[in-house]
Structure formats: structure tokens, C-alpha cells
């Protein structure tokens, strides 16, 4: 078995022993194999990852040397002890190389499994379970993915995908908390998130809802107007239908029942419809 962690510094090994090389290029090779494990990564993909469009004439030989270095580290792991077994863990086949985890722990799989459970719980409006699942998913993260690896096209795309997935989970967690009435709890978190993602309409919508639920109607309107201005300046677009409807709910601000307004709940339902809309089906997909 081989444990793989990429949500933070690269960690690959077993039994507490690491096979991550100290040199930059072998580390990049291992990272590229780890993010695709147990699939085969083509030699051409690895060469592009290491040198992009200008590989040296000795590139294939250098790649073979990096693979040998990683195999030597694998062979030194407890329970292996020789190079033939290491070749089974990091094998050459079908014009590329393959890292076999053998059922070991993979942090991305744990993250994605808990995130999917959170989405299912949120869809059925089991908000307490959704918040717990999303929180558990986020706890898997140790920092920026592959922060200690020199990334080429493959790894850069994977890091971007994972960061987008993390933002989706974070937004889902905040939505679940808002549906539980925890408006004031999340105002500060959403304020910080909105600054980092000024054109992300789900984030901005959640921030408006948290403000509305906390009795800060005027500030919620300011957030909408800033979102509209930013979208026009940076993307040449208008806010999505969901965000426009949230603005109208903020403007209407229905009278409170039992001390709690209906507006935030209705606004969350508008945002949920927008998130569930397939890309291209609406006027503006969530970014």
C-alpha cells in the first residue's frame, strides 16, 4: 500500500516513511504520478510537466533517471526491500508510468467522498448533516495543494481544480449554517471570502443573505451594488438572476415572524436554484 497526500505538501509513502525526493524534478514526477494514480501517465505528459514546450535532447534519459531515484526510495520502504517490488509499485507500461497505491489512503479521495456526502445532505435539506460532512471534508486539507512542488501544466490544472472544489465545499458549509439560522456566525467568514472572490456570485449571494439575516439590510445592498460594478468592469456581465432576486428580497425585507425574517430563507432557495442550474442553461452560471 502507498499513502498519498497532495492537499498541502506532497506526502507519498507508507508506515510513516516517505518516498518524496528532495530534488525538484523527481518530486514533480512523483507528484504527477500521484495525482493520476493508479492511472498511467504518458511519458509525453511527464516531459511536458518537467520542461513544458522546450524539453532538452536528454529529456527521456533524465526522466528515466528520476523514475529510478523514486524506485530506489520505494525499495527502501519497510516490507519491500528490493527493486523488483519497487518496479511493481512504480511500473512502466503503455507508453508511460503508473504509481500503484494498492488501496492506501488518498487524501483527495477522502475529501471528495465527504464533499459528495455533504452535497447529498444539503439537497435533501438535512443541513446539520451537510454542515458536518463539509466540515469533515475541509479538515482533510493541510494547505495549498502541492505547495512544495514545481508545477507544470498537469499539476497546475489539478491545483486549480482542487481549489475550486474547496471553494464549493466551503460555500456549501456556509449555506448549510445559514439554513440553520447561523447568520451572525458566518458574516465575518463570508466577508473575508467575498474579498478573495469578488466575482463569485454564490459567495457574494451568501454574504448578502448572512447580512440580511443579521439585520444589516443596507450593507447587503452595498454588497450587491459592489458585485454589479465588479462584474461589469472585470467581466462585462450583469449579476445572475439569483443574485438579482436576492437583491429584491433584501429590498422588500418581509416583516419578521417570531422575530426572524422570511427573506434569508427565500434568498437561500433562490441561490440553490441557481447553483443547481446546468452550465449554459441560465443567463449566468455560477463562477
C-alpha positions as a Markdown table, in Angstrom:
| # | Residue | x | y | z |
|---|---|---|---|---|
| 1 | Unk | 0.0 | 0.0 | 0.0 |
| 2 | Unk | 1.1 | 3.6 | -0.7 |
| 3 | Unk | -0.5 | 6.6 | 1.1 |
| 4 | Unk | -0.8 | 9.7 | -1.0 |
| 5 | Unk | -1.4 | 13.3 | 0.3 |
| 6 | Unk | -1.4 | 16.3 | -2.0 |
| 7 | Unk | -3.7 | 18.7 | -0.1 |
| 8 | Unk | -0.8 | 20.6 | 1.3 |
| 9 | Unk | 2.9 | 19.5 | 0.9 |
| 10 | Unk | 3.4 | 16.4 | -1.2 |
| 11 | Unk | 3.4 | 13.2 | 1.0 |
| 12 | Unk | 3.8 | 9.8 | -0.5 |
| 13 | Unk | 4.9 | 6.7 | 1.4 |
| 14 | Unk | 3.8 | 4.1 | 3.9 |
| 15 | Unk | 4.2 | 3.3 | 7.6 |
| 16 | Unk | 5.4 | 6.8 | 8.3 |
| 17 | Unk | 8.2 | 6.5 | 5.8 |
| 18 | Unk | 8.3 | 9.0 | 2.9 |
| 19 | Unk | 9.5 | 8.4 | -0.7 |
| 20 | Unk | 9.3 | 12.1 | -1.7 |
| 21 | Unk | 12.6 | 13.1 | -3.3 |
| 22 | Unk | 14.3 | 16.2 | -2.1 |
| 23 | Unk | 15.3 | 17.3 | -5.7 |
| 24 | Unk | 12.7 | 19.4 | -7.5 |
| 25 | Unk | 12.3 | 17.5 | -10.8 |
| 26 | Unk | 12.0 | 14.0 | -9.3 |
| 27 | Unk | 9.5 | 15.5 | -6.9 |
| 28 | Unk | 7.5 | 16.9 | -9.8 |
| 29 | Unk | 7.5 | 13.4 | -11.5 |
| 30 | Unk | 6.2 | 11.8 | -8.3 |
| 31 | Unk | 3.5 | 14.4 | -7.8 |
| 32 | Unk | 2.3 | 14.0 | -11.4 |
| 33 | Unk | 2.1 | 10.2 | -10.9 |
| 34 | Unk | 0.4 | 10.7 | -7.5 |
| 35 | Unk | -2.4 | 12.9 | -8.8 |
| 36 | Unk | -3.3 | 10.4 | -11.5 |
| 37 | Unk | -2.7 | 7.3 | -9.5 |
| 38 | Unk | -3.4 | 4.5 | -10.3 |
| 39 | Unk | -3.8 | 5.6 | -14.0 |
| 40 | Unk | -0.9 | 5.6 | -16.4 |
| 41 | Unk | 0.7 | 9.0 | -17.1 |
| 42 | Unk | 2.2 | 9.2 | -20.6 |
| 43 | Unk | 5.9 | 9.9 | -21.0 |
| 44 | Unk | 5.0 | 12.9 | -23.2 |
| 45 | Unk | 2.8 | 14.3 | -20.4 |
| 46 | Unk | 5.7 | 13.9 | -17.9 |
| 47 | Unk | 8.1 | 15.6 | -20.2 |
| 48 | Unk | 5.7 | 18.5 | -20.7 |
| 49 | Unk | 5.3 | 18.8 | -17.0 |
| 50 | Unk | 9.0 | 19.0 | -16.4 |
| 51 | Unk | 10.1 | 21.2 | -19.3 |
| 52 | Unk | 6.8 | 22.4 | -21.0 |
| 53 | Unk | 7.4 | 23.2 | -24.7 |
| 54 | Unk | 11.2 | 23.0 | -24.7 |
| 55 | Unk | 12.5 | 19.7 | -23.4 |
| 56 | Unk | 16.2 | 19.1 | -23.8 |
| 57 | Unk | 17.5 | 16.4 | -26.1 |
| 58 | Unk | 18.4 | 14.3 | -23.0 |
| 59 | Unk | 14.8 | 14.7 | -21.5 |
| 60 | Unk | 13.8 | 11.0 | -21.8 |
| 61 | Unk | 17.0 | 9.8 | -20.3 |
| 62 | Unk | 16.6 | 12.3 | -17.5 |
| 63 | Unk | 13.1 | 11.2 | -16.8 |
| 64 | Unk | 14.3 | 7.6 | -16.6 |
| 65 | Unk | 16.8 | 8.7 | -14.0 |
| 66 | Unk | 14.2 | 10.4 | -11.9 |
| 67 | Unk | 12.0 | 7.3 | -12.0 |
| 68 | Unk | 15.0 | 5.2 | -10.9 |
| 69 | Unk | 15.6 | 7.6 | -8.0 |
| 70 | Unk | 11.9 | 7.2 | -6.9 |
| 71 | Unk | 12.1 | 3.4 | -7.2 |
| 72 | Unk | 15.2 | 3.3 | -5.0 |
| 73 | Unk | 13.2 | 5.3 | -2.4 |
| 74 | Unk | 10.3 | 2.8 | -2.7 |
| 75 | Unk | 12.6 | -0.2 | -2.4 |
| 76 | Unk | 13.9 | 1.2 | 0.9 |
| 77 | Unk | 10.4 | 1.2 | 2.4 |
| 78 | Unk | 9.7 | -1.4 | 5.2 |
| 79 | Unk | 8.3 | -4.6 | 3.7 |
| 80 | Unk | 9.7 | -4.1 | 0.2 |
| 81 | Unk | 13.4 | -4.4 | 0.3 |
| 82 | Unk | 14.3 | -5.0 | -3.4 |
| 83 | Unk | 13.9 | -3.2 | -6.7 |
| 84 | Unk | 11.6 | -5.8 | -8.4 |
| 85 | Unk | 8.8 | -5.0 | -6.0 |
| 86 | Unk | 9.5 | -1.3 | -6.4 |
| 87 | Unk | 9.0 | -1.7 | -10.2 |
| 88 | Unk | 5.6 | -3.1 | -9.5 |
| 89 | Unk | 4.7 | -0.1 | -7.4 |
| 90 | Unk | 6.1 | 2.3 | -10.0 |
| 91 | Unk | 5.7 | 0.5 | -13.2 |
| 92 | Unk | 6.4 | 1.3 | -16.9 |
| 93 | Unk | 3.5 | 0.3 | -19.2 |
| 94 | Unk | 1.5 | 1.6 | -22.2 |
| 95 | Unk | 4.0 | 4.3 | -23.0 |
| 96 | Unk | 4.0 | 5.8 | -19.6 |
| 97 | Unk | 4.5 | 5.2 | -15.9 |
| 98 | Unk | 2.0 | 4.2 | -13.2 |
| 99 | Unk | 2.0 | 4.6 | -9.4 |
| 100 | Unk | 0.1 | 1.8 | -7.7 |
| 101 | Unk | -1.3 | 2.8 | -4.3 |
| 102 | Unk | -2.6 | -0.7 | -3.6 |
| 103 | Unk | -5.6 | 0.6 | -1.5 |
| 104 | Unk | -3.6 | 3.1 | 0.5 |
| 105 | Unk | -5.0 | 6.3 | 1.9 |
| 106 | Unk | -5.5 | 9.1 | -0.6 |
| 107 | Unk | -6.5 | 12.5 | 0.9 |
| 108 | Unk | -8.2 | 13.7 | -2.3 |
| 109 | Unk | -10.5 | 10.7 | -2.3 |
| 110 | Unk | -11.4 | 11.3 | 1.4 |
| 111 | Unk | -12.1 | 15.0 | 0.7 |
| 112 | Unk | -14.3 | 14.2 | -2.4 |
| 113 | Unk | -16.2 | 11.4 | -0.6 |
| 114 | Unk | -17.1 | 13.7 | 2.3 |
| 115 | Unk | -17.9 | 16.6 | 0.0 |
| 116 | Unk | -20.3 | 14.4 | -2.1 |
| 117 | Unk | -22.0 | 13.3 | 1.2 |
| 118 | Unk | -22.4 | 16.9 | 2.1 |
| 119 | Unk | -24.0 | 17.8 | -1.2 |
| 120 | Unk | -26.4 | 15.0 | -0.9 |
| 121 | Unk | -27.4 | 16.0 | 2.6 |
| 122 | Unk | -27.8 | 19.6 | 1.6 |
| 123 | Unk | -30.0 | 18.6 | -1.4 |
| 124 | Unk | -32.4 | 16.8 | 1.0 |
| 125 | Unk | -32.2 | 19.8 | 3.4 |
| 126 | Unk | -30.5 | 17.8 | 6.2 |
| 127 | Unk | -28.5 | 20.9 | 7.0 |
| 128 | Unk | -26.9 | 19.7 | 10.2 |
| 129 | Unk | -25.6 | 16.6 | 8.5 |
| 130 | Unk | -24.4 | 18.7 | 5.5 |
| 131 | Unk | -22.5 | 21.1 | 7.7 |
| 132 | Unk | -20.8 | 18.2 | 9.5 |
| 133 | Unk | -19.8 | 16.5 | 6.2 |
| 134 | Unk | -18.5 | 19.7 | 4.6 |
| 135 | Unk | -16.5 | 20.5 | 7.8 |
| 136 | Unk | -15.0 | 16.9 | 7.7 |
| 137 | Unk | -14.1 | 17.4 | 4.1 |
| 138 | Unk | -12.3 | 20.6 | 4.8 |
| 139 | Unk | -10.4 | 19.2 | 7.7 |
| 140 | Unk | -8.6 | 16.9 | 5.2 |
| 141 | Unk | -6.8 | 19.9 | 3.8 |
| 142 | Unk | -3.4 | 20.8 | 5.2 |
| 143 | Unk | -2.7 | 23.8 | 3.0 |
| 144 | Unk | -2.4 | 24.8 | -0.6 |
| 145 | Unk | -2.2 | 21.6 | -2.8 |
| 146 | Unk | 1.3 | 20.6 | -3.8 |
| 147 | Unk | 2.7 | 23.8 | -2.3 |
| 148 | Unk | 6.2 | 22.4 | -2.3 |
| 149 | Unk | 6.2 | 21.1 | -5.9 |
| 150 | Unk | 7.2 | 22.9 | -9.1 |
| 151 | Unk | 4.0 | 22.6 | -11.1 |
| 152 | Unk | 3.7 | 22.3 | -14.9 |
| 153 | Unk | 0.5 | 22.2 | -17.0 |
| 154 | Unk | -0.9 | 19.0 | -15.4 |
| 155 | Unk | -0.3 | 19.9 | -11.8 |
| 156 | Unk | -1.3 | 23.5 | -12.2 |
| 157 | Unk | -4.6 | 22.3 | -13.7 |
| 158 | Unk | -5.1 | 19.9 | -10.8 |
| 159 | Unk | -4.3 | 22.5 | -8.2 |
| 160 | Unk | -6.9 | 24.9 | -9.8 |
| 161 | Unk | -9.5 | 22.1 | -9.9 |
| 162 | Unk | -8.9 | 21.3 | -6.2 |
| 163 | Unk | -9.0 | 24.9 | -5.1 |
| 164 | Unk | -12.3 | 25.4 | -7.0 |
| 165 | Unk | -13.7 | 22.2 | -5.3 |
| 166 | Unk | -12.6 | 23.5 | -1.9 |
| 167 | Unk | -14.4 | 26.8 | -2.5 |
| 168 | Unk | -17.5 | 24.9 | -3.5 |
| 169 | Unk | -17.4 | 22.9 | -0.3 |
| 170 | Unk | -16.7 | 26.0 | 1.8 |
| 171 | Unk | -19.7 | 27.7 | 0.2 |
| 172 | Unk | -21.8 | 24.6 | 0.9 |
| 173 | Unk | -20.8 | 24.6 | 4.5 |
| 174 | Unk | -21.7 | 28.2 | 4.9 |
| 175 | Unk | -25.0 | 27.7 | 3.1 |
| 176 | Unk | -25.9 | 24.8 | 5.5 |
| 177 | Unk | -25.1 | 27.0 | 8.5 |
| 178 | Unk | -27.2 | 29.9 | 7.1 |
| 179 | Unk | -30.1 | 27.5 | 6.7 |
| 180 | Unk | -29.7 | 26.6 | 10.3 |
| 181 | Unk | -30.1 | 30.3 | 11.2 |
| 182 | Unk | -26.5 | 30.9 | 12.0 |
| 183 | Unk | -26.3 | 34.3 | 10.2 |
| 184 | Unk | -24.2 | 36.2 | 12.6 |
| 185 | Unk | -21.8 | 33.3 | 12.9 |
| 186 | Unk | -20.9 | 33.4 | 9.3 |
| 187 | Unk | -20.9 | 37.2 | 8.5 |
| 188 | Unk | -17.2 | 37.6 | 9.2 |
| 189 | Unk | -16.2 | 34.4 | 7.3 |
| 190 | Unk | -18.2 | 35.4 | 4.3 |
| 191 | Unk | -16.9 | 39.0 | 4.4 |
| 192 | Unk | -13.3 | 37.6 | 4.1 |
| 193 | Unk | -14.3 | 35.1 | 1.4 |
| 194 | Unk | -16.1 | 37.8 | -0.6 |
| 195 | Unk | -12.9 | 39.9 | -0.7 |
| 196 | Unk | -10.9 | 37.0 | -2.1 |
| 197 | Unk | -13.6 | 36.1 | -4.6 |
| 198 | Unk | -15.2 | 39.4 | -5.7 |
| 199 | Unk | -16.8 | 37.9 | -8.9 |
| 200 | Unk | -18.0 | 34.6 | -7.3 |
| 201 | Unk | -21.8 | 35.1 | -7.3 |
| 202 | Unk | -22.6 | 32.3 | -4.9 |
| 203 | Unk | -20.1 | 33.6 | -2.3 |
| 204 | Unk | -21.5 | 37.2 | -2.7 |
| 205 | Unk | -25.1 | 35.9 | -2.5 |
| 206 | Unk | -24.4 | 34.0 | 0.7 |
| 207 | Unk | -22.7 | 37.1 | 2.1 |
| 208 | Unk | -25.8 | 39.2 | 1.3 |
| 209 | Unk | -28.0 | 36.6 | 2.9 |
| 210 | Unk | -25.9 | 36.4 | 6.1 |
| 211 | Unk | -26.1 | 40.2 | 6.3 |
| 212 | Unk | -29.8 | 40.3 | 5.8 |
| 213 | Unk | -30.3 | 37.6 | 8.5 |
| 214 | Unk | -28.1 | 39.6 | 10.9 |
| 215 | Unk | -30.3 | 42.7 | 10.4 |
| 216 | Unk | -27.8 | 44.5 | 8.2 |
| 217 | Unk | -30.0 | 45.2 | 5.2 |
| 218 | Unk | -28.2 | 48.3 | 4.0 |
| 219 | Unk | -24.8 | 46.6 | 4.0 |
| 220 | Unk | -26.3 | 43.7 | 2.0 |
| 221 | Unk | -27.4 | 46.2 | -0.7 |
| 222 | Unk | -23.9 | 47.6 | -0.7 |
| 223 | Unk | -22.5 | 44.2 | -1.4 |
| 224 | Unk | -24.9 | 43.7 | -4.3 |
| 225 | Unk | -24.0 | 47.1 | -5.9 |
| 226 | Unk | -20.3 | 46.3 | -5.5 |
| 227 | Unk | -20.8 | 42.9 | -7.1 |
| 228 | Unk | -22.6 | 44.5 | -10.1 |
| 229 | Unk | -19.9 | 47.1 | -10.5 |
| 230 | Unk | -17.1 | 44.5 | -10.3 |
| 231 | Unk | -18.8 | 42.1 | -12.8 |
| 232 | Unk | -19.3 | 45.0 | -15.3 |
| 233 | Unk | -15.7 | 46.2 | -15.0 |
| 234 | Unk | -13.9 | 42.8 | -15.0 |
| 235 | Unk | -16.2 | 40.5 | -17.0 |
| 236 | Unk | -18.6 | 42.8 | -18.8 |
| 237 | Unk | -21.6 | 40.9 | -17.4 |
| 238 | Unk | -24.6 | 41.6 | -15.1 |
| 239 | Unk | -25.3 | 39.7 | -11.8 |
| 240 | Unk | -27.1 | 36.3 | -12.2 |
| 241 | Unk | -30.9 | 36.0 | -11.9 |
| 242 | Unk | -30.4 | 34.5 | -8.5 |
| 243 | Unk | -28.4 | 37.5 | -7.2 |
| 244 | Unk | -30.9 | 39.9 | -8.7 |
| 245 | Unk | -33.7 | 38.1 | -6.9 |
| 246 | Unk | -31.8 | 38.2 | -3.7 |
| 247 | Unk | -31.4 | 41.9 | -4.1 |
| 248 | Unk | -35.2 | 42.2 | -4.5 |
| 249 | Unk | -35.7 | 40.2 | -1.3 |
| 250 | Unk | -33.3 | 42.4 | 0.5 |
| 251 | Unk | -35.2 | 45.5 | -0.7 |
| 252 | Unk | -38.6 | 44.0 | 0.2 |
| 253 | Unk | -37.3 | 42.8 | 3.6 |
| 254 | Unk | -40.5 | 41.0 | 4.7 |
| 255 | Unk | -41.8 | 41.6 | 8.1 |
| 256 | Unk | -40.4 | 39.3 | 10.8 |
| 257 | Unk | -42.4 | 36.4 | 12.1 |
| 258 | Unk | -41.5 | 35.3 | 15.6 |
| 259 | Unk | -38.6 | 37.7 | 15.5 |
| 260 | Unk | -37.0 | 36.2 | 12.3 |
| 261 | Unk | -37.4 | 37.4 | 8.7 |
| 262 | Unk | -38.5 | 35.2 | 5.9 |
| 263 | Unk | -36.1 | 36.9 | 3.5 |
| 264 | Unk | -33.0 | 34.9 | 4.2 |
| 265 | Unk | -34.7 | 31.6 | 3.7 |
| 266 | Unk | -36.3 | 32.6 | 0.5 |
| 267 | Unk | -33.0 | 34.0 | -0.7 |
| 268 | Unk | -31.2 | 30.8 | 0.0 |
| 269 | Unk | -33.8 | 28.9 | -2.1 |
| 270 | Unk | -33.1 | 31.3 | -5.0 |
| 271 | Unk | -29.4 | 30.7 | -4.7 |
| 272 | Unk | -29.9 | 26.9 | -4.5 |
| 273 | Unk | -31.9 | 27.0 | -7.8 |
| 274 | Unk | -29.0 | 28.9 | -9.5 |
| 275 | Unk | -26.4 | 26.5 | -8.2 |
| 276 | Unk | -28.4 | 23.5 | -9.5 |
| 277 | Unk | -28.8 | 25.1 | -13.0 |
| 278 | Unk | -26.5 | 23.3 | -15.5 |
| 279 | Unk | -23.8 | 25.5 | -17.1 |
| 280 | Unk | -25.3 | 27.3 | -20.1 |
| 281 | Unk | -28.9 | 26.8 | -19.1 |
| 282 | Unk | -29.2 | 30.2 | -17.4 |
| 283 | Unk | -28.2 | 33.7 | -18.1 |
| 284 | Unk | -25.1 | 33.5 | -15.9 |
| 285 | Unk | -23.6 | 30.3 | -14.5 |
| 286 | Unk | -22.1 | 30.4 | -11.0 |
| 287 | Unk | -18.4 | 31.1 | -11.3 |
